Amino acid sequence: MHLETLPENPALPIRTPQVFPTHAGKSFLVTGAARGLGRAVAELLLAQGARIALLDILDEELKATVADLGGEAAGVFGVRLDLAGDPESIAASAASAIELLGEVDGLANVAGVGRQAPPLDIPRDAWAQTMGINLIGPHEMSQAVANHLIGRKQGGSIVSVASEAGKIGHVDSIPYGASKAAVINETRMMSEALSKHDINVNCVCPGGMPTAMLKKAAVSYSKIIGGKPEDLYEHMIIHERIGRAIDLPEVARVISFLLSDEAFVIRGQAVNVDAGSTPF
Ligand SMILES: NC(=O)c1ccc[n+]([C@@H]2O[C@H](COP(=O)([O-])OP(=O)(O)OC[C@H]3O[C@@H](n4cnc5c(N)ncnc54)[C@H](O)[C@@H]3O)[C@@H](O)[C@H]2O)c1
């Protein structure tokens, strides 16, 4: 065989890579899984061999997603969760999901909300809502899953979804940025607390992604700073360095990796998944 005949720089199908059964025999809880990034994470974990419990507050969308993914026969369960609810209801949702799966190997804390408001006119309830759903509720989910994992004595993993807004933020979305910055710190401390049980805890910091959340944000920003929502939306999702939007599976793959045994020595990190826009 001549050197010239060997392929050079083969084009890699980077946006549609092969899916390996990384999570065969494993079970995970995924919050915010009715739609958006949570659904993408659930779909990927399922494709990689896991059984999954999808948790969300959107009853109808949750039911539809569970059915789309094959339902109980495929090892897919739906459980109602309200992260703004009282601690008992959050613990009860986590317990139901764990019971349905039998035992679990980890948690993807994906659910979250964004609230936009001018920096000097932030309604009190924007703070309460954002901190409750983005920080306190997810922490309580982590507590419930961590207690299960500690009892099981086989380690495990927890991945939360923070945001580039937790590192850089936006002046018209201070509670959101603060809640995500808090998730980064909560991740570091939970990792510190759970490391001795071989439970690795990390978070990801995605950049703007094309989801319902960002469309809603574009409408709110246009009311605060002017401009057309569609222009603002495009500005938020098209990433300068790659000239396109980030695909949800591109973020889901990082979350899946951090949930896997392969990431055993990655602990307490906040991993940017933002096409290079955050330099730290
Ligand atoms: N879209 C972005 O640009 C972007 C960027 C960085 C980080 N994030 C984060 O990614 C995660 C997923 O967001 P998304 O973009 O897929 O948005 P999305 O609105 O499509 O999905 C969020 C999900 O969370 C669920 N949820 C909201 N409130 C809840 C509650 N009280 N209890 C239970 N579930 C609740 C929603 O029903 C929904 O299914 C969020 O944590 C978000 O902050 C999003």
PDBQT file of the ligand as one rigid body, heavy atoms in Angstrom, charges set to zero:
ROOT
HETATM    1  N1  LIG A 301     -30.930  27.875  27.016  1.00  0.00    +0.000 N 
HETATM    2  C1  LIG A 301     -29.814  28.464  27.371  1.00  0.00    +0.000 C 
HETATM    3  O1  LIG A 301     -29.312  29.337  26.658  1.00  0.00    +0.000 OA
HETATM    4  C2  LIG A 301     -29.100  28.066  28.629  1.00  0.00    +0.000 A 
HETATM    5  C3  LIG A 301     -27.758  28.486  28.808  1.00  0.00    +0.000 A 
HETATM    6  C4  LIG A 301     -27.081  28.093  29.952  1.00  0.00    +0.000 A 
HETATM    7  C5  LIG A 301     -27.704  27.299  30.882  1.00  0.00    +0.000 A 
HETATM    8  N2  LIG A 301     -29.009  26.912  30.684  1.00  0.00    +0.000 N 
HETATM    9  C6  LIG A 301     -29.607  26.059  31.700  1.00  0.00    +0.000 C 
HETATM   10  O2  LIG A 301     -29.945  24.820  31.081  1.00  0.00    +0.000 OA
HETATM   11  C7  LIG A 301     -30.992  24.196  31.817  1.00  0.00    +0.000 C 
HETATM   12  C8  LIG A 301     -32.060  23.723  30.854  1.00  0.00    +0.000 C 
HETATM   13  O3  LIG A 301     -32.684  24.851  30.271  1.00  0.00    +0.000 OA
HETATM   14  P1  LIG A 301     -33.291  24.840  28.783  1.00  0.00    +0.000 P 
HETATM   15  O4  LIG A 301     -32.560  25.876  28.031  1.00  0.00    +0.000 OA
HETATM   16  O5  LIG A 301     -33.388  23.460  28.286  1.00  0.00    +0.000 OA
HETATM   17  O6  LIG A 301     -34.736  25.476  29.076  1.00  0.00    +0.000 OA
HETATM   18  P2  LIG A 301     -36.206  24.874  29.006  1.00  0.00    +0.000 P 
HETATM   19  O7  LIG A 301     -37.072  25.950  29.546  1.00  0.00    +0.000 OA
HETATM   20  O8  LIG A 301     -36.499  24.313  27.669  1.00  0.00    +0.000 OA
HETATM   21  O9  LIG A 301     -36.142  23.638  30.016  1.00  0.00    +0.000 OA
HETATM   22  C9  LIG A 301     -36.169  23.823  31.403  1.00  0.00    +0.000 C 
HETATM   23  C10 LIG A 301     -36.953  22.678  32.016  1.00  0.00    +0.000 C 
HETATM   24  O10 LIG A 301     -36.982  22.891  33.425  1.00  0.00    +0.000 OA
HETATM   25  C11 LIG A 301     -38.310  22.631  33.856  1.00  0.00    +0.000 C 
HETATM   26  N3  LIG A 301     -38.660  23.375  35.072  1.00  0.00    +0.000 N 
HETATM   27  C12 LIG A 301     -38.825  24.707  35.188  1.00  0.00    +0.000 A 
HETATM   28  N4  LIG A 301     -39.261  25.009  36.409  1.00  0.00    +0.000 NA
HETATM   29  C13 LIG A 301     -39.367  23.833  37.091  1.00  0.00    +0.000 A 
HETATM   30  C14 LIG A 301     -39.796  23.499  38.405  1.00  0.00    +0.000 A 
HETATM   31  N5  LIG A 301     -40.243  24.419  39.272  1.00  0.00    +0.000 N 
HETATM   32  N6  LIG A 301     -39.768  22.208  38.778  1.00  0.00    +0.000 NA
HETATM   33  C15 LIG A 301     -39.363  21.243  37.902  1.00  0.00    +0.000 A 
HETATM   34  N7  LIG A 301     -38.978  21.509  36.636  1.00  0.00    +0.000 NA
HETATM   35  C16 LIG A 301     -38.991  22.796  36.234  1.00  0.00    +0.000 A 
HETATM   36  C17 LIG A 301     -39.186  23.116  32.693  1.00  0.00    +0.000 C 
HETATM   37  O11 LIG A 301     -40.502  22.626  32.771  1.00  0.00    +0.000 OA
HETATM   38  C18 LIG A 301     -38.396  22.639  31.505  1.00  0.00    +0.000 C 
HETATM   39  O12 LIG A 301     -38.751  21.340  31.109  1.00  0.00    +0.000 OA
HETATM   40  C19 LIG A 301     -31.460  25.235  32.839  1.00  0.00    +0.000 C 
HETATM   41  O13 LIG A 301     -30.884  24.962  34.095  1.00  0.00    +0.000 OA
HETATM   42  C20 LIG A 301     -30.903  26.532  32.293  1.00  0.00    +0.000 C 
HETATM   43  O14 LIG A 301     -30.727  27.509  33.282  1.00  0.00    +0.000 OA
HETATM   44  C21 LIG A 301     -29.709  27.277  29.589  1.00  0.00    +0.000 A 
ENDROOT
TORSDOF 0
